[in-house]
């Protein structure tokens, strides 16, 4: 028997502007974990791992896109699409090959035939491109997080009292936590952070600020 209804009922109504402190979020996450099974906690661990720059890479996405949980597969496919488009945008800004350091997951059958893998559909691509081309760095970061927020709402549209809803709320908690730890000065330094993110996420990126 699961405790999903009780867990969801015990959480606040999160919004992107929720401001009670990162410690409160950690407390809610701990409460959730106490009521989840070991199997569910392992899935929750995977969500948390997806927000750790040291963990993000080809192996993570391979595991995510073959995960038993549909929410994990769909969310991380979206996350990969966003990250790849950010890499292409930054490559263009830095005068590099647009495809450098883009993560592509090959289908084993495609490798045998030598065919190039098809890019998965990314219906949010135009919206993301508009966000990336914005001149206000803080607004750009918030726009990207708003894109994630809307995607979670879409993925859990018909999920009310189940585990996918809890996973979606966990992603939102991770987004909120990041903003709680930022200040205005940090926000205005976001472009450098974006470049650092690419450098830390996709190994082998060489960034020259003089370009």
C-alpha positions in Angstrom: 0.0 0.0 0.0 1.4 3.4 -0.9 1.0 6.8 0.9 0.8 9.0 -2.2 -2.5 10.6 -1.2 -1.1 11.5 2.3 2.2 12.8 0.9 0.5 15.1 -1.7 -2.0 16.3 0.8 0.8 17.3 3.2 2.7 19.4 0.7 2.1 23.1 0.1 0.8 24.5 -3.2 4.1 25.3 -4.8 4.4 28.2 -7.2 7.6 29.5 -9.0 7.6 32.5 -6.5 7.3 30.3 -3.4 9.7 31.7 -0.8 9.9 29.8 2.5 13.6 28.9 2.4 15.7 26.0 1.0 15.7 24.3 4.5 11.9 24.0 4.3 12.2 22.3 0.9 14.8 19.9 2.3 12.4 19.1 5.1 9.5 18.4 2.8 11.7 16.1 0.7 12.8 14.2 3.8 9.1 13.8 4.9 8.2 12.4 1.5 11.1 9.9 1.6 9.9 8.6 5.0 6.6 7.7 3.5 7.8 6.2 0.2 8.9 2.7 -0.5 12.5 1.8 -1.2 11.7 1.4 -4.9 10.0 4.8 -5.1 12.9 6.4 -3.2 15.3 5.0 -5.8 13.2 6.7 -8.5 13.2 9.9 -6.5 17.0 9.6 -6.3 17.1 9.6 -10.1 15.2 12.9 -10.3 17.6 14.5 -7.8 20.6 13.1 -9.6 19.3 14.9 -12.7 20.0 18.2 -11.0 23.6 17.4 -10.1 26.0 18.7 -12.8 28.6 16.1 -11.9 26.1 13.3 -12.8 24.7 14.7 -16.0 26.0 13.1 -19.2 25.6 10.4 -21.7 25.3 7.6 -19.2 22.6 9.4 -17.2 20.4 10.0 -20.3 20.9 6.4 -21.6 19.6 5.1 -18.2 16.8 7.7 -18.1 15.4 7.0 -21.5 15.2 3.3 -20.8 13.8 3.8 -17.3 10.8 1.7 -16.2 9.0 4.9 -15.1 7.3 6.8 -18.0 7.7 10.2 -16.2 11.4 9.7 -16.0 11.7 8.9 -19.7 9.6 11.8 -20.8 11.1 14.4 -18.4 14.7 13.5 -19.2 14.0 13.4 -23.0 12.7 17.0 -22.6 15.7 17.9 -20.4 18.1 16.5 -23.0 16.4 18.5 -25.7 16.7 21.7 -23.7 20.4 21.1 -22.9 21.3 20.2 -26.4 19.6 23.4 -27.7 21.4 25.4 -25.1 24.7 23.9 -26.2 24.0 24.7 -29.9 23.1 28.3 -29.0 26.3 28.7 -26.9 28.4 27.1 -29.6 27.0 29.6 -32.1 27.7 32.5 -29.7 31.3 31.3 -29.3 31.8 30.7 -33.0 32.2 27.0 -32.7 30.7 24.0 -34.5 27.0 24.0 -33.5 27.0 20.2 -33.0 30.1 20.2 -30.8 29.3 18.4 -27.4 25.7 17.8 -28.3 24.6 14.5 -26.7 23.1 12.1 -29.2 21.7 8.7 -28.2 22.1 6.2 -30.9 19.7 3.4 -31.5 21.6 0.1 -31.8 19.8 -0.8 -35.0 20.8 2.6 -36.5 24.4 1.9 -35.6 24.3 -1.4 -37.5 22.8 0.2 -40.6 25.0 3.3 -40.4 21.9 5.6 -40.4 22.0 8.9 -38.5 19.7 9.0 -35.5 16.6 11.1 -35.9 16.3 14.1 -33.6 13.3 13.5 -31.2 10.4 15.9 -31.6 10.9 19.0 -29.5 7.8 21.1 -29.7 9.1 23.7 -27.3 12.1 24.5 -29.5 10.9 27.8 -30.8 9.9 29.1 -27.4 13.3 28.1 -26.0 15.1 29.8 -28.8 13.2 33.0 -28.1 14.2 32.7 -24.4 17.9 32.1 -25.3 18.0 35.1 -27.6 16.8 37.4 -24.8 19.3 40.1 -23.6 18.3 40.0 -19.9 20.3 37.2 -18.4 18.2 36.8 -15.3 15.0 36.8 -17.3 16.5 34.2 -19.6 17.2 31.8 -16.8 13.8 32.4 -15.3 12.3 31.8 -18.8 14.0 28.4 -19.0 12.8 27.4 -15.6 9.3 28.5 -16.5 9.6 26.2 -19.6 10.5 23.3 -17.3 7.6 24.2 -15.0 5.1 24.2 -17.8 6.4 20.9 -19.1 5.9 19.3 -15.6 2.4 20.6 -15.6 1.8 19.0 -19.0 3.4 15.7 -18.0 1.2 15.4 -14.9 -1.9 17.0 -16.3 -4.0 13.9 -15.5 -2.0 12.8 -12.4 -3.6 13.8 -9.2 -2.8 11.3 -6.4 -0.1 9.1 -7.9 3.6 8.8 -7.9 4.1 10.7 -11.2 2.6 13.7 -9.4 5.1 13.4 -6.6 7.9 13.2 -9.1 6.7 16.3 -10.8 6.5 18.2 -7.5 10.0 17.1 -6.7 11.3 18.6 -9.9 9.5 21.8 -9.0 11.0 21.8 -5.6 14.5 21.5 -7.1 13.8 24.5 -9.4 12.5 26.5 -6.4 15.6 25.5 -4.4 17.9 26.9 -7.0 16.2 30.2 -7.1 16.1 30.5 -3.3 19.9 30.2 -3.3 20.4 33.0 -6.0 20.7 36.7 -5.4 20.6 39.6 -7.9 24.3 39.6 -8.4 24.4 35.9 -9.1 21.5 36.2 -11.5 23.3 38.9 -13.5 26.3 36.5 -13.9 24.1 33.8 -15.5 25.7 33.9 -19.0 29.0 32.8 -17.5 27.1 30.2 -15.5 25.5 28.9 -18.7 29.0 28.5 -20.3 30.3 26.8 -17.1 27.3 24.5 -17.2 28.1 23.4 -20.6 31.8 23.0 -19.7 30.9 20.9 -16.6 28.2 18.9 -18.3 29.8 18.0 -21.6 33.4 16.9 -21.1 36.0 18.3 -23.4 34.5 21.7 -24.0 37.2 24.4 -24.2 36.0 27.9 -23.6 38.0 30.9 -24.6 36.5 34.1 -23.2 38.3 36.2 -25.8 36.1 34.8 -28.6 
